[in-house]
Amino acid sequence: MSDINIRRQHGKTRADARSSAEHMASELKEEFDLDYAWNGDVMRFKRPGLTGELSLDDSEVTLHIHLGFLLFALKPTIEREVHRFFDENFPT
């Protein structure tokens, strides 16, 4: 099993950061059949073989993804895609 961890400064208001995270999650839901739900400023998500959470604060967004055994081989591809979504939604 494997994990992906990303932290990035967002430079947005908390509301704008949440809006960007929501946009990113809705695209991932459509593309990868990902289910997600918010609990305050933490979004938890899952699909078969993958769980994780994205948390927001006033200055930073943090993402943790846990890949199950079957998705472990796809870690480089998944990580590249996640960075692309972060670059689009939380540019530095």
Backbone torsions as a table, in degrees:
resi	resn	phi	psi	omega
1	MET	NA	159.2	-172.4
2	SER	-148.9	154.3	179.3
3	ASP	-121.4	152.3	172.1
4	ILE	-123.1	127.0	178.9
5	ASN	-128.0	129.7	179.4
6	ILE	-136.0	133.6	173.3
7	ARG	-126.2	136.5	-179.8
8	ARG	-149.3	138.0	171.5
9	GLN	-67.8	137.6	-177.4
10	HIS	-106.7	-22.9	176.8
11	GLY	59.9	24.3	-179.0
12	LYS	-121.9	167.0	169.1
13	THR	-68.5	161.5	179.7
14	ARG	-60.7	-40.0	179.2
15	ALA	-63.6	-42.7	178.2
16	ASP	-67.3	-37.5	178.0
17	ALA	-64.9	-41.0	178.3
18	ARG	-65.6	-40.1	177.5
19	SER	-61.2	-42.4	177.3
20	SER	-64.4	-41.6	178.5
21	ALA	-64.4	-40.2	178.9
22	GLU	-64.2	-42.5	177.4
23	HIS	-60.8	-46.5	179.3
24	MET	-60.7	-45.1	-178.6
25	ALA	-65.0	-39.7	-179.6
26	SER	-66.6	-35.6	175.4
27	GLU	-66.8	-42.4	178.7
28	LEU	-66.2	-36.2	177.2
29	LYS	-61.4	-45.9	-179.0
30	GLU	-67.2	-43.2	-175.0
31	GLU	-78.4	-36.2	-172.8
32	PHE	-122.3	11.7	179.1
33	ASP	55.6	47.7	-176.8
34	LEU	-94.0	127.5	174.2
35	ASP	-93.7	139.8	179.8
36	TYR	-147.6	158.1	177.5
37	ALA	-151.5	144.2	177.9
38	TRP	-92.2	143.4	168.8
39	ASN	-134.3	95.2	-172.9
40	GLY	66.6	-125.9	-179.7
41	ASP	-97.8	19.8	178.7
42	VAL	-120.2	124.7	175.2
43	MET	-103.3	123.3	175.1
44	ARG	-104.1	139.8	-177.8
45	PHE	-139.9	159.1	-179.9
46	LYS	-161.1	160.3	169.9
47	ARG	-161.4	166.7	180.0
48	PRO	-54.8	124.5	178.0
49	GLY	85.6	4.2	-176.6
50	LEU	-151.7	132.3	172.0
51	THR	-136.1	160.3	176.8
52	GLY	179.2	-178.3	176.2
53	GLU	-151.0	149.7	176.1
54	LEU	-122.0	127.9	179.3
55	SER	-122.7	147.2	-178.8
56	LEU	-120.4	145.0	165.5
57	ASP	-135.0	-166.7	-174.5
58	ASP	-64.1	-22.8	-174.8
59	SER	-132.4	-10.5	-171.0
60	GLU	-139.5	148.7	171.5
61	VAL	-117.7	134.8	-178.1
62	THR	-125.5	133.5	-179.4
63	LEU	-125.0	132.8	174.5
64	HIS	-128.9	125.0	177.8
65	ILE	-122.7	133.2	175.7
66	HIS	-112.2	118.8	-179.9
67	LEU	-96.6	133.1	175.1
68	GLY	-76.6	176.5	-175.2
69	PHE	-55.6	-43.1	-175.6
70	LEU	-69.6	-25.2	179.4
71	LEU	-97.0	-5.4	-178.3
72	PHE	-54.1	-41.8	-178.7
73	ALA	-65.5	-21.4	-179.4
74	LEU	-94.3	6.7	-176.4
75	LYS	-52.1	-47.9	-179.4
76	PRO	-60.3	-39.5	179.3
77	THR	-67.5	-45.2	179.8
78	ILE	-63.7	-44.0	-179.4
79	GLU	-62.9	-41.1	177.9
80	ARG	-62.0	-43.1	179.7
81	GLU	-65.8	-41.1	178.7
82	VAL	-63.7	-43.2	177.4
83	HIS	-62.0	-37.4	177.7
84	ARG	-63.1	-44.8	177.9
85	PHE	-63.0	-40.3	177.5
86	PHE	-64.1	-43.3	179.0
87	ASP	-60.2	-37.5	179.1
88	GLU	-73.8	-38.0	-172.2
89	ASN	-101.0	-23.1	178.6
90	PHE	-135.1	63.6	-178.0
91	PRO	-63.2	147.7	179.9
92	THR	-85.3	NA	NA
